[in-house]
């Protein structure tokens, strides 16, 4: 009887076979990347689609009470999840680069590819940052600035592919080179623009709620600056998510020079 029960338990028990070595690090990185990324992008969509429209419907006295309570906590999760997503993604990216470099017969290519990738997107952000600043005159037109931002992003993506594409470059390598670069730009917007502006607005709102005095005149400029940067990230997220998904599920870039 005991043997029969043991046989049934063995038959019904799940079959686990955990891999050894690098596979464990890779799944841990991908899991953490996904968890942090969902949190980051979810908050980005909340800010753009729900948060700002809802806050604008409140009267000023109510808004200065609600805004710091909501945004101080939300911005904490927002900026740190963005940073974790990008840093973990970079580590995973180097694993893919190393594999392609070994296949190419030159392991040092990993750091060459990564360095060129990072430099390309840092330079792109040097151009993108001023395009998101408040402007006067012709440059104040959102349509014009959006067009210029799009041109910079397309140029950076094209340069990234040109400098990373070899016969040994995998689809994952090239897709993440573009998608990860767009994610890097989004993260820079979080820390370089949105958080800097919102941090000051949170403080001003607290002071206004306590004193009953109106917000400083610069509050509207900061609010519009943060909103435009968040809106830019919102639109960038769509091609970013496409390329990140295509890395494993839509092999349209691998071996483009073969």
matplotlib code that plots the C-alpha trace (Angstrom):
import matplotlib.pyplot as plt

x = [0.0, 2.8, 4.5, 1.3, 0.9, 4.5, 4.1, 0.9, 2.7, 5.7, 3.4, 1.5, 4.4, 5.7, 8.9, 11.4, 14.8, 16.5, 19.4, 22.8, 25.2, 24.4, 20.8, 19.9, 21.3, 19.6, 16.1, 16.6, 17.6, 14.7, 12.2, 13.5, 13.6, 10.0, 8.7, 10.5, 9.6, 5.9, 5.9, 7.7, 5.6, 2.4, 3.1, 4.1, 0.7, -1.1, 0.5, -0.3, -3.7, -5.2, -3.2, -2.7, -6.2, -7.7, -5.6, -6.4, -10.1, -9.5, -9.7, -6.3, -6.9, -7.7, -4.9, -2.1, -3.3, -3.7, -0.7, 2.2, 0.6, 0.0, 3.1, 5.8, 5.0, 4.3, 7.6, 9.6, 8.4, 8.5, 12.2, 13.6, 11.8, 13.0, 16.6, 16.4, 14.8, 17.6, 20.5, 19.3, 18.6, 22.1, 23.5, 21.3, 22.3, 26.0, 25.3, 23.8, 26.7, 29.2, 27.5, 27.6, 31.2, 32.3, 30.4, 32.3, 35.6, 36.5, 35.3, 36.5, 33.7, 31.3, 32.8, 33.2, 29.6, 28.4, 30.6, 29.4, 25.8, 26.0, 27.8, 25.3, 22.3, 24.1, 24.8, 21.2, 20.0, 22.3, 20.3, 16.9, 17.2, 17.1, 14.3, 12.2, 13.0, 10.4, 11.0, 9.6, 8.9, 8.9, 10.5, 7.6, 5.4, 5.0, 4.6, 8.0, 9.8, 8.1, 9.3, 12.8, 12.7, 11.5, 14.3, 16.9, 15.5, 15.3, 18.9, 20.2, 18.4, 19.8, 23.4, 23.1, 22.1, 24.9, 27.6, 26.3, 25.3, 27.6, 26.8, 27.1, 24.8, 21.7, 18.2, 18.1, 21.3, 20.0, 16.5, 17.7, 20.2, 17.3, 14.7, 17.1, 18.4, 14.9, 14.4, 17.6, 16.3, 13.1, 15.0, 17.1, 13.8, 12.6, 15.7, 16.8, 13.5, 10.4, 11.8, 13.6, 10.5, 8.1, 10.3, 10.1, 6.3, 5.8, 7.6, 5.8, 2.4, 3.1, 4.1, 1.0, -1.3, 0.2, 0.3, -2.7, -0.6, -0.7, 2.0, 5.0, 4.7, 7.3, 5.0, 3.1, 6.3, 7.7, 4.4, 4.4, 8.1, 7.5, 4.3, 6.0, 8.9, 6.5, 4.4, 7.6, 8.4, 4.8, 5.1, 8.6, 7.4, 5.4, 8.4, 10.5, 8.1, 7.9, 11.6, 12.0, 9.3, 10.7, 14.1, 12.8, 9.6, 10.1, 13.4, 13.5, 17.0, 19.2, 22.0, 20.9, 24.4, 24.4]
y = [0.0, 2.4, 1.7, 2.4, 5.7, 6.7, 5.9, 8.1, 11.0, 10.6, 10.6, 13.7, 15.7, 18.5, 17.9, 20.6, 20.7, 23.9, 24.9, 25.7, 28.6, 31.8, 30.9, 31.6, 35.1, 35.8, 34.8, 36.8, 39.8, 39.5, 39.0, 42.0, 44.0, 43.2, 43.9, 47.3, 48.1, 47.4, 49.6, 52.4, 52.3, 51.9, 55.0, 56.9, 56.0, 56.9, 60.3, 61.0, 59.5, 60.0, 61.9, 65.2, 65.4, 64.7, 67.2, 70.0, 69.6, 70.4, 73.9, 75.4, 75.1, 71.4, 70.7, 72.0, 69.6, 66.6, 67.1, 66.7, 63.7, 61.9, 62.9, 62.6, 58.8, 58.3, 60.0, 57.9, 54.7, 56.2, 57.3, 54.4, 51.8, 53.6, 53.5, 49.8, 48.9, 50.5, 49.3, 45.7, 46.0, 47.1, 44.1, 41.8, 43.6, 43.0, 39.2, 39.3, 41.4, 39.0, 36.0, 37.8, 38.9, 35.3, 34.2, 36.9, 35.5, 38.7, 38.9, 42.5, 43.6, 43.4, 46.6, 48.3, 47.7, 48.8, 51.9, 53.0, 52.3, 54.3, 57.2, 57.4, 57.7, 60.1, 62.4, 62.0, 63.2, 66.2, 67.3, 66.2, 68.0, 71.5, 70.6, 69.9, 73.1, 75.9, 78.2, 81.4, 82.4, 79.8, 77.1, 77.3, 75.4, 71.8, 70.4, 71.8, 70.5, 67.1, 66.9, 67.7, 65.2, 62.5, 63.3, 63.0, 59.7, 58.2, 59.3, 57.8, 54.5, 54.4, 55.2, 52.5, 49.9, 51.0, 50.8, 47.6, 45.6, 42.8, 39.4, 38.0, 40.5, 38.8, 40.1, 40.5, 42.5, 45.0, 45.2, 46.0, 48.4, 50.5, 49.7, 50.0, 53.3, 54.6, 53.4, 55.1, 58.4, 57.9, 57.3, 60.4, 62.4, 61.0, 62.0, 65.0, 66.8, 65.3, 64.7, 68.0, 69.9, 67.8, 68.0, 71.8, 71.7, 69.4, 71.7, 74.8, 73.0, 72.1, 75.6, 77.0, 74.6, 75.6, 79.4, 79.9, 81.8, 81.1, 79.1, 81.1, 82.4, 79.9, 77.0, 76.9, 76.9, 74.0, 72.1, 72.5, 71.5, 68.3, 67.5, 67.9, 65.6, 63.0, 63.2, 62.7, 59.6, 58.4, 58.4, 57.0, 54.1, 52.6, 52.0, 51.1, 48.3, 47.1, 46.7, 45.1, 42.6, 42.0, 41.1, 37.6, 37.3, 39.1, 38.4, 41.1, 42.6, 39.7, 39.1, 42.2, 42.2, 38.6]
z = [0.0, 0.9, -2.4, -4.3, -2.5, -3.1, -6.8, -7.0, -5.2, -7.5, -10.5, -9.4, -8.1, -10.3, -12.2, -11.4, -13.1, -12.2, -14.6, -13.3, -14.0, -15.8, -16.5, -12.8, -13.0, -16.3, -15.1, -11.9, -13.9, -16.3, -13.5, -11.6, -14.8, -15.6, -12.0, -11.8, -15.4, -14.9, -11.8, -13.7, -16.9, -14.9, -12.9, -16.1, -17.7, -14.5, -14.4, -18.1, -18.4, -14.9, -12.4, -14.2, -15.7, -12.3, -10.5, -12.9, -12.1, -8.4, -7.1, -6.1, -2.3, -2.6, -5.1, -2.9, -0.2, -2.4, -4.7, -2.1, -0.5, -3.8, -5.6, -2.9, -2.6, -6.3, -7.4, -4.9, -6.5, -10.0, -10.0, -8.1, -10.2, -13.4, -12.1, -11.2, -14.5, -16.5, -14.3, -14.3, -18.0, -18.7, -16.9, -18.9, -22.1, -21.4, -21.1, -24.6, -25.9, -24.4, -26.2, -29.5, -29.0, -28.3, -31.4, -33.3, -32.0, -30.2, -26.6, -26.3, -28.7, -25.8, -24.1, -27.5, -28.4, -24.9, -24.9, -28.3, -27.3, -24.1, -25.7, -28.5, -26.2, -23.8, -26.7, -27.9, -24.5, -24.7, -27.7, -26.2, -22.9, -24.2, -26.6, -23.6, -21.8, -21.7, -24.7, -26.1, -29.7, -32.4, -30.3, -27.9, -30.3, -29.1, -32.6, -33.7, -30.6, -30.9, -34.5, -33.5, -30.6, -33.0, -35.4, -32.7, -31.5, -35.0, -35.6, -32.4, -33.1, -36.6, -35.4, -32.7, -35.3, -37.7, -35.0, -33.4, -36.5, -37.5, -39.0, -35.4, -33.8, -32.6, -32.9, -29.1, -29.2, -31.8, -30.5, -27.0, -28.3, -29.6, -26.9, -24.1, -25.5, -25.5, -22.0, -21.0, -22.4, -20.4, -17.2, -17.8, -18.1, -14.8, -12.9, -15.0, -15.5, -13.9, -10.4, -10.3, -11.2, -9.1, -6.0, -6.0, -6.7, -3.8, -1.5, -2.8, -2.4, 1.2, 2.0, 0.2, 2.0, 5.4, 4.8, 2.5, 0.1, -3.6, -5.4, -6.8, -10.3, -11.6, -10.5, -13.8, -15.8, -13.8, -14.0, -17.8, -18.0, -16.0, -18.0, -21.4, -20.3, -18.9, -22.2, -24.2, -22.1, -22.5, -26.3, -26.3, -24.2, -27.1, -29.5, -26.5, -25.5, -29.1, -29.4, -26.0, -26.8, -30.3, -28.8, -28.0, -30.0, -33.4, -35.0, -37.6, -36.9, -36.2, -38.8, -40.9, -42.5, -43.6]

ax = plt.figure().add_subplot(projection="3d")
ax.plot(x, y, z, "-o")
ax.set_aspect("equal")
plt.show()
